[in-house]
Amino acid sequence: MPRLVSLLGLGFGDCGKGVFTDALCRRWQVHTVVRFNGGAQAGHNVVLPDGRQHTFSQFAAGTLVPGVATVLAYPVVVHPGALLVEHSRLQSIGVDDGLERLFIDRRCRVNTPFHQAAGRLRELARGAAAHGSCGVGVGETVRHALAHPEHTLHYGDLARPALAMQKLQAIRCDLLPAFAALGEVAANAAAIAAEYRLLADAQLAEAWLENIQNLLRDVPPSSAETIAARLARPGTVLFEGAQGVLLDEWRGFHPHTTWSSIHPRAVEAVAADYGCPARVEHLGVLRAYLTRHGAGPFPTADAGLDVLPEPHNSDQGWQGRFRRGHPDGVLLRYALAASGRLDGLLVSHLDAFRHVPGLRWCEAYETTVPGEESRAAGWLAPAGRVTRLPCSAREDLAHQAALTDLLFRVRPVYQARMLTVAASLLDRLEQAAACPIWFASCGPSHEAVKVCRRQREVTA
């Protein structure tokens, strides 16, 4: 029976899933990494000791380890064009067989240029009220599939060009009317016009479908039975999550969320779908400090931490500004409550202590005018401080939006004593999580990943 292990981000993404996936593939002789959520908006960085680097979007972050396969499982959203671009970039650093080691479930929904243009148009139209987007159209693909299931393009459909063309044109016609009036929006007018022209291009579907035929030839659609046989092999299977639980569609802070679930239940549903009976070990992944791309609440954000190096994250592109913040006990407790049972933690970026005098631990929030609704809900401690954020017992976007509003109105309460060494932070994290830290990383490559479960080998 295979060993099943999941890696789940406990923050707003960018938590170090790339380095840990790469390291654990080498340490545990992993034969397959399953991408179980999200789509091409992922960005998992792996740096090799020889300096080669790749930001993984759809291929698993274990692809630099020879022989490790990637499974894009249903319900992952597949972006065929981006897959071809990513394969080309992998070839440039010496990985020529990425497509040969790639399996895509025929049921996966396909992210088309029309979805990408529509998603960008929707975000551009929001102007200063932007939700935050990677600009690749994953959310728009899910949104459209829910509204028009009969027109949903699945990866298996691409093997039938006539059916694929019919669905592509239907997708374009479904999406186009919603954006016809955007020409009247003054802000972002040039960008809106460019995306609208793409969405309105009736010839684009044929050119796009022709361009991705190479992908279909090298990676034909896989049946659930084929993938199930792959996962049943002896050895270890990693489930590599995208984004983090604070961006989860039902547990994140609406509307600044992603259209997918980052939760142990999502992993277990995929494993069960492929007939994997083994228990899944769930590992939560987090940084020594908190980060966030783009819009959304971030109570402990501190421009003073911008000195921390981020060679693979920037303020450019659709996501907008990359922010850094101090470790946040309130958000960590919320992420742990939202995630449920975890077997252990993985902590990255402990080398932060080489660049800053220390990090401040946020234990609570102060809110200037907490509403009566907040008091009634028990969100405040007796001293008027927010110490815990309540998890809803059901999927309730109104509840999540109320949390978002609260987070925009608080300021962090830091403990007086700064954390100046990695060991102090690890102690604090273990106490907060009530589960052990298995591995920690104090550098960008797998060589910097050290065992922590039985004894600390981390040097700040």
Secondary structure as the mmCIF struct_conf table of DSSP 4:
data_model
#
loop_
_struct_conf.conf_type_id
_struct_conf.id
_struct_conf.beg_label_comp_id
_struct_conf.beg_label_asym_id
_struct_conf.beg_label_seq_id
_struct_conf.end_label_comp_id
_struct_conf.end_label_asym_id
_struct_conf.end_label_seq_id
STRN STRN1 ARG A 3 GLY A 9
BEND BEND1 GLY A 11 GLY A 13
BEND BEND2 CYS A 15 GLY A 16
HELX_RH_AL_P HELX_RH_AL_P1 LYS A 17 ARG A 27
TURN_TY1_P TURN_TY1_P1 TRP A 28 GLN A 29
STRN STRN2 VAL A 30 ARG A 35
BEND BEND3 ASN A 37 ASN A 37
TURN_TY1_P TURN_TY1_P2 ALA A 40 GLN A 41
STRN STRN3 HIS A 44 VAL A 47
TURN_TY1_P TURN_TY1_P3 PRO A 49 ASP A 50
BEND BEND4 GLY A 51 GLY A 51
STRN STRN4 GLN A 53 PHE A 56
BEND BEND5 SER A 57 PHE A 59
TURN_TY1_P TURN_TY1_P4 ALA A 61 LEU A 64
BEND BEND6 VAL A 65 VAL A 65
TURN_TY1_P TURN_TY1_P5 PRO A 66 GLY A 67
STRN STRN5 ALA A 69 LEU A 72
TURN_TY1_P TURN_TY1_P6 TYR A 74 PRO A 75
HELX_LH_PP_P HELX_LH_PP_P1 VAL A 76 VAL A 76
STRN STRN6 VAL A 77 VAL A 78
HELX_RH_AL_P HELX_RH_AL_P2 PRO A 80 SER A 92
TURN_TY1_P TURN_TY1_P7 ILE A 93 GLY A 94
TURN_TY1_P TURN_TY1_P8 GLY A 98 GLY A 98
HELX_RH_3T_P HELX_RH_3T_P1 LEU A 99 ARG A 101
STRN STRN7 LEU A 102 ILE A 104
STRN STRN8 ASP A 105 ASP A 105
TURN_TY1_P TURN_TY1_P9 ARG A 106 ARG A 107
STRN STRN9 ARG A 109 VAL A 110
HELX_RH_AL_P HELX_RH_AL_P3 PRO A 113 ARG A 126
HELX_RH_3T_P HELX_RH_3T_P2 GLY A 127 ALA A 129
BEND BEND7 GLY A 135 VAL A 136
HELX_RH_AL_P HELX_RH_AL_P4 VAL A 138 ALA A 147
HELX_RH_3T_P HELX_RH_3T_P3 PRO A 149 HIS A 151
HELX_LH_PP_P HELX_LH_PP_P2 THR A 152 LEU A 153
STRN STRN10 HIS A 154 HIS A 154
HELX_RH_3T_P HELX_RH_3T_P4 TYR A 155 ALA A 159
BEND BEND8 ARG A 160 ARG A 160
HELX_RH_AL_P HELX_RH_AL_P5 PRO A 161 LEU A 175
HELX_RH_3T_P HELX_RH_3T_P5 LEU A 176 GLU A 184
TURN_TY1_P TURN_TY1_P10 ALA A 187 ASN A 188
HELX_RH_AL_P HELX_RH_AL_P6 ALA A 189 ALA A 200
TURN_TY1_P TURN_TY1_P11 ALA A 202 GLN A 203
HELX_RH_AL_P HELX_RH_AL_P7 LEU A 204 ASN A 211
TURN_TY1_P TURN_TY1_P12 ILE A 212 ILE A 212
HELX_RH_AL_P HELX_RH_AL_P8 GLN A 213 ASP A 218
BEND BEND9 VAL A 219 VAL A 219
HELX_LH_PP_P HELX_LH_PP_P3 PRO A 220 PRO A 221
STRN STRN11 SER A 222 SER A 222
HELX_LH_PP_P HELX_LH_PP_P4 SER A 223 SER A 223
HELX_RH_AL_P HELX_RH_AL_P9 ALA A 224 LEU A 231
TURN_TY1_P TURN_TY1_P13 ALA A 232 ALA A 232
BEND BEND10 ARG A 233 GLY A 235
STRN STRN12 THR A 236 GLU A 240
BEND BEND11 GLN A 243 GLN A 243
HELX_RH_3T_P HELX_RH_3T_P6 VAL A 245 LEU A 247
TURN_TY1_P TURN_TY1_P14 GLU A 249 ARG A 251
BEND BEND12 GLY A 252 GLY A 252
TURN_TY1_P TURN_TY1_P15 HIS A 254 PRO A 255
BEND BEND13 HIS A 256 HIS A 256
BEND BEND14 TRP A 259 SER A 260
BEND BEND15 HIS A 263 HIS A 263
HELX_RH_AL_P HELX_RH_AL_P10 PRO A 264 ASP A 273
TURN_TY1_P TURN_TY1_P16 TYR A 274 GLY A 275
BEND BEND16 ALA A 278 ALA A 278
HELX_LH_PP_P HELX_LH_PP_P5 ARG A 279 ARG A 279
STRN STRN13 VAL A 280 ARG A 287
BEND BEND17 ALA A 288 TYR A 289
STRN STRN14 LEU A 290 HIS A 293
BEND BEND18 GLY A 294 GLY A 296
TURN_TY1_P TURN_TY1_P17 PRO A 299 THR A 300
STRN STRN15 ALA A 301 ALA A 301
HELX_RH_3T_P HELX_RH_3T_P7 ALA A 303 VAL A 307
BEND BEND19 LEU A 308 LEU A 308
TURN_TY1_P TURN_TY1_P18 PRO A 311 HIS A 312
BEND BEND20 ASP A 315 ASP A 315
BEND BEND21 GLY A 317 GLY A 317
TURN_TY1_P TURN_TY1_P19 TRP A 318 GLN A 319
STRN STRN16 PHE A 322 GLY A 325
STRN STRN17 ASP A 328 ASP A 328
HELX_RH_AL_P HELX_RH_AL_P11 GLY A 329 SER A 339
BEND BEND22 ASP A 343 ASP A 343
STRN STRN18 GLY A 344 SER A 348
HELX_RH_3T_P HELX_RH_3T_P8 LEU A 350 ARG A 354
TURN_TY1_P TURN_TY1_P20 HIS A 355 HIS A 355
BEND BEND23 VAL A 356 PRO A 357
STRN STRN19 LEU A 359 LEU A 359
STRN STRN20 CYS A 362 THR A 367
BEND BEND24 THR A 368 VAL A 369
HELX_RH_AL_P HELX_RH_AL_P12 GLU A 372 ALA A 376
TURN_TY1_P TURN_TY1_P21 ALA A 377 GLY A 378
STRN STRN21 LEU A 380 LEU A 380
TURN_TY1_P TURN_TY1_P22 PRO A 382 ALA A 383
BEND BEND25 GLY A 384 GLY A 384
STRN STRN22 ARG A 385 VAL A 386
HELX_LH_PP_P HELX_LH_PP_P6 LEU A 389 SER A 392
BEND BEND26 ALA A 393 ARG A 394
HELX_RH_AL_P HELX_RH_AL_P13 LEU A 397 LEU A 407
TURN_TY1_P TURN_TY1_P23 PHE A 408 ARG A 409
STRN STRN23 VAL A 410 TYR A 414
BEND BEND27 ALA A 416 ARG A 417
HELX_LH_PP_P HELX_LH_PP_P7 MET A 418 MET A 418
STRN STRN24 LEU A 419 LEU A 419
BEND BEND28 VAL A 421 VAL A 421
HELX_RH_AL_P HELX_RH_AL_P14 ALA A 422 ALA A 433
TURN_TY1_P TURN_TY1_P24 ALA A 434 ALA A 434
BEND BEND29 CYS A 435 CYS A 435
STRN STRN25 ILE A 437 SER A 441
BEND BEND30 CYS A 442 SER A 445
HELX_RH_3T_P HELX_RH_3T_P9 HIS A 446 ALA A 448
STRN STRN26 VAL A 449 VAL A 451
BEND BEND31 ARG A 453 GLN A 455
#
